[in-house]
Amino acid sequence: MKNILIFKDKAVNHNMEMKKYDVIVVGAGHAGMEASLASCRIGAKTLLLTINADQMAYMPCNPAMGGPGKTQVLCELHALGGASAVLSEESATSIRLLNRSKGPSVQSVRIQADRHLYSLLAARLVGQTENLTLTQGAVTKLLVEDKKITGVVLSDGRKFHSEAVVLSCGTYMSGKVHFAGESIPAGRMGQPSVQGLSEQLMELGLPVKRFNTGTTPRIDARSIDYSELKRQDGDTEPMALVSEPRVFRDQLPSWLGHTNSNTMDVIKKYVHLAPSVKGMMVKTGPRSCPSLEEKARWFADRTEHLFFVEPESRFTGECYLQGLYMSIPPQYQLEALKTLPGLSNVRMIRPGYAIDYDYIDPTELNPDLSTKHYDNLFLAGQIDGTTGYDEAAALGLVAGANAAFKSMSLPPLMLGRMDGYIGVMIDDLAHKGITEPYRITPSHVEFRMSLRADNAIFRLGPIAKKTGLLDSERSADLLKLESDKMEFIRESGNLSYYPDKNTKAWFNDIGIGDINEPLKLTQLIRRPHFDYAQLIAVAPRFKSLSRRAVASAMIDITLEAYCQREHARMRDLERWEKLSLPGNMDYMGNMFLSKLARERLEAIKPKTLGEAMRIDGVTPSDIMVLGQYVSRET
């Protein structure tokens, strides 16, 4: 740990002589870190600006990565050269496979990370990256010249110029923390917010809106009576997010409990003091993480709500209370906590609080994450209206890469719905818009059998290699995985087993069951519950191949028929995507379109008929009208 701390001091680059960069990234959260790293990998000279250089890719809320939808995003991010998945594995305090009873397309790995170690490792990585300059300072203004963003101005007056700018401001843009009945300008507790930038963006024509979010109290691990809670350990079999599966040692347990009638009585007693109820902030926040005050109002007759006690770090005694978001005054938060199982003598280290902040309506985004008003201004993370570290990191990588490509006059990295979860997320944001903070889930994805976490490296790795997003080590890893997967698919199709006496006894011994006719290995793989251990038992020759490659090939074989149907649907969608719509099309003047469709199409201006199909409010009848127009024009 001592070496990491020393390295973190070296991560801050105070060389301020160079005032002109190819790319400037504003904000060093998960989006900003990935944006700056991606920009540098492509070869752009990049400036990373942050209010606090000591909190690189910090996790102000639950220090967890992965989960349904998010695991797929992390694996795609890794395939594109990103750092977040590796940092998650290196800082893991616990790892679990979720959705075990479901198919492989929706199974997901969740990692509980060490908040402090993750940030330190991120800072070390930034400090080691060529072409990357880290500078501490608050951006309060953009420099604009002839409909182009030319740089930024800091609160202390310093100016930096660039060919492209990425805004990844998180909750800092006009952020306000609501705490103990007061509203304090802050990006999060203890950190200043950025003032002035929202107003300028509105003056420049960008649609600025506002969301809220919150966090839970943190408690002292020594004040918990664990005997009253249910223990939840991490998984002990080999697994990983993006590396070769291994057993994670020395994992820290989490603990489960439920609220009760006494808890909810306390919350109901003081709910009138919650900032959203008092009208101190906007009421729109992430429905997937409702506060305890919201649960008391939305589910008034329910007293039991699940919560988790999760350790935040190996180096501190703080625990995070997942599911217990609160923003009533601290003394009443403590009163509520003391009614919970295991927490009757709890010591609260930090109270929970709410925060609201500005974001840009994501229908302002182009598919490359540039803005429609300024094609060299890119947005990434919560400023796009998303919630979650994983989503922010993925958007950061795409925005940073495309900002670098823009500075070099190169074609952008474009990911669509057929490319992966990241492409689905960008398409949803840009063309469907949002009414609440966006969180990716498998239900958003039409082709989830084909767009799995295990095959992300094979889907997106070649794109990343071609565009320069993969370094030499990742490129070599990709080649090895591709080679091993092809070898397995080729060789497994040639192996057969016959129902003689010895084979039957052998298969029963290793748990495969009886066979009554000759079977190919591919047929065994398609059997329910046939796993990697059984594969190696019947075909030990494959033990020398990468387990990641073999596991992905086994899933390909199992889901082959389903994926073939999805690929047919993909081809249909691809045909729609090739039908271009003119950028100057007069939607408002087309009376054959419905009124809502005219308004939505005029606001978003889709580039293809496929994009138009996915816009909320555009009906099949409207698509027929647009299709007739395209046919007539072509």
Secondary structure, 3 states (H helix, E strand, C coil): CHHHHHHHHHHCCCCCCCCEEEEEEECCCHHHHHHHHHHHHHCCCEEEEECCCCCCCCCCCCCEEECCCHHHHHHHHHHCCCCHHHHHHHCEEEEEEECCCCCCCCCEEEEEECHHHHHHHHHHHHHHCCCEEEEECCEEEEEECCCCEEEEEECCCCEEEEEEEEECCCCCECCEEEECCEEEECCECCECCECCHHHHHHHCCCCEEEEEEEECCEEEHHHCCHHHCEEECCCCCCECCCCCCECCCCCCCEEEEECCHHHHHHHHHHHHHCHHHHCCCCCCCCCCCCCHHHHHHHCCCCCCCEEEEEECCCCCCEEEEECCCCCCCHHHHHHHHCCCCCCCCCCEEECCEEEEEEEECHHHECCCCEECCCCCEEECHHHHCECCHHHHHHHHHHHHHHHHHHHCCCCCCCCCCCCCHHHHHHHHHHHHCCCCCECCCHHHCCCCCCCCCCCHHHHHHHHHHHHCCCCHHHHHHHHHHHHHHHHHHHHHCCCEECCCHHHHHHHHHCCCCCCCCCEEHHHHHCCCCCCHHHHHHHCHHHHHCCHHHHHHHHHHHHCHHHHHHHHHHHHHHHHHHCCECCCCCCCCCCCCCCHHHHHHHHHHCCCEHHHHHCCCCCCHHHHHHHHHHHHHHC
